[in-house]
Amino acid sequence: MKERNEDLERIPGWLEHELADKPAAHVSLARPFLHWFLLRRARQRAAMRRHPASADRDLRRRVSVALDFLAWMDQRGLALADLAQEHIDD
């Protein structure tokens, strides 16, 4: 039986709070990024180890950086398809 990691299980609720005032386009990108990429991987790692070191804090940081980047793109009128390396470097 898998051991439940309470810190990781609180992340979806935190995400919904963070997304409450975000544009729909950001929500549609951030939610799957967290659930299908970050959280899935964190749960897999947690299953391999007894106590993952600050996994919840790392997930929150990654989501926050992604949301900041999406806001940065909006400020510049950029779509994901428009991004070039120079944008990433900025």
Residue pairs with C-beta under 8 A, 6 or more apart in sequence:
2 47
3 46
3 47
3 50
5 43
5 46
5 52
5 55
7 55
7 56
8 39
8 42
8 43
8 46
8 52
8 55
8 56
8 59
10 56
11 34
11 39
11 56
11 59
11 60
12 34
12 35
12 39
14 60
15 30
15 31
15 34
15 63
18 30
18 63
18 64
18 67
19 26
19 27
19 30
19 31
22 30
22 67
22 70
23 74
25 70
26 67
26 70
26 71
29 66
29 70
29 80
30 63
30 66
30 67
30 70
33 63
33 66
34 59
34 63
38 59
38 62
38 63
39 59
42 52
42 55
42 56
42 58
42 59
45 52
45 55
46 52
46 55
73 79
73 80
73 83
73 87
76 87
78 87
